[in-house]
Amino acid sequence: MFLITKRRVVLVMLLIAISAASCKKSFLNEVKPADGSLDPTVIFGSKAGVENALTGIYGLLREFSSSDARQNMYGVKSWQFTFELHGNDLFSDPGNWWLYESAWTDNTYGRIATAARNNTTWQLFFKVINNANSIIKNISAVPEGESVKNQLMAEAKALRAYAYFNLCRTYQFSYAVNPDAKAVPLYFEPTDANTSGNPLATLKEIYAAIVGDLDYAVANLPTTRSSKYRINKNVAAGILAEVYQEMAMSDQTLWTKALDNANLAMTGFPLMDTDGYKGGFNSVSNNEWMWGLIFNASQSHLYAGWFGYIEPTNTPNASFKARYNDIYVNSSFVSLFSATDMRNCFIGAPDQSASSPWKRWVTIKFRDNASQSGDYVLMRSAEMHLIKAEALAQTGQLNPAKDELFALQSQRDPAALKSATTAKDDIIDEILLERRKELYGEIGVMYFDLKRYQHPLERDGNHWSMLNIPANNNKWRWQIPQSEIDANEALSAADQNPL
């Protein structure tokens, strides 16, 4: 559950109000009164009240904290970057933050039942689900017409689907391994202190709910929106394309739905030019960004924010001094990029030493602004082009797949050559490689691609943690937090994922 358990007696509607009230300034409108003492009649008394509650959910995704929080735990970006570092292409300094994620260490930063990061991940996504369920349940009270209610419900359903999708990919193997495998509890109603908890649902049950929510969202959301942090029709279709991409590994007929939704999602979001790519990946104003979480100067995490780890330069502003700057790039990954590729954003690490051979390369793809802040990218149209290419290849349309792949490659690199391979598996491998090159540092792409294709992780290059994790090893799925096992009456030790 997350739940509002015996230990966390929090009224659902108060949680929504506090979530909304906690978000600041330009990211969204503040809720009044500031102490969060709103009640359901205020929240559901108008469209504005529900939009503030929705904005509170986005606030959770952007900046989540708990009693177990660590300095590098902040919302969905922290979750994404955890799995980014589970791949082969990026890694931390082995003596600094993110070292345990880079090494897959089963400690407080890992997958074990008592880990702080695990508990934080579970709480984050179930808070999103619980708040979305409250909106869905009570939306009928909003006095506006049905079209307004449907749109608000659609956005809440899309957020619920997004949270469940991320939970499934964290706490269970790929859908294709066993759709009947049990993953996490499934809730359609908001929970409170009196909720005893639901049992684990199967991936098949959860994914059916996810698809139902996203179908509704795509049908009822417009393409217009007040800001790019909000989910619109394009973003809902993009999430649905990602979901079908996962499910199609089990049912090949679903690749067509992945392709159709990717096509819909990317409409209106052209690929960025070189200036856009070299701009630092820190602003939702980039025309290729479909979805991103917005920060302003007053909301900066300063040196402890995500940009403070991956940004390799020291002082964007004279008032700020050293940050962690502890993320490095694998030499084997750097070698994949030509000199003419706009994505070749690698520079020699400023702290190279013979005793630390992993300190060879850093990336300037991500650069913060003068306030040591920047927006978080969650979805770009380039990913949709690559989903489309993969779907075409998987359905045997090999030449169209190569055409779609080359359309992206040639836009990124004027010297790119179109694939000459004629084997389906080889074309898919090229697409998966392009996904790594295009999306590194963003969404954990290598880890989740290895997981859904049931491939092992085999590290190379100058990575300091030379792991070889077999496909479908238990390390690919996290344990259910022990706090959940203890609080949820429908769960027992028998439901726990093994170490």
Secondary structure by P-SEA (a helix, b strand, c coil): cccccccccccaaaaaaaaaaaccccccccccccccccccccccccaaaaaaaaaaaaaaacbbbccccccccccaaaaaaaaaaccccccccccccccccccccccccccccccaaaaaaaaaaaaaaaaaaaaaaccccccccaaaaaaaaaaaaaaaaaaaaaaaaccccccccccccccbbbbcccccccccccccccaaaaaaaaaaaaaaaaacccccccccccccaaaaaaaaaaaaaaaaaacccaaaaaaaaaaaaaccccccccccccccccccccccccbbbbbcccccccccccccccccccccccccccccccbbbbaaaaaaccccccccccccccccccccccccccccccccccccbbbbbcccaaaaaaaaaaaaaaacaaaaaaaaaaaaaaaacccccccccccaaaaaaaaaaaaaaccccccaaaaaaaaaabbbbbbccccccccccccccccccccccaaaaaccccccccccccc
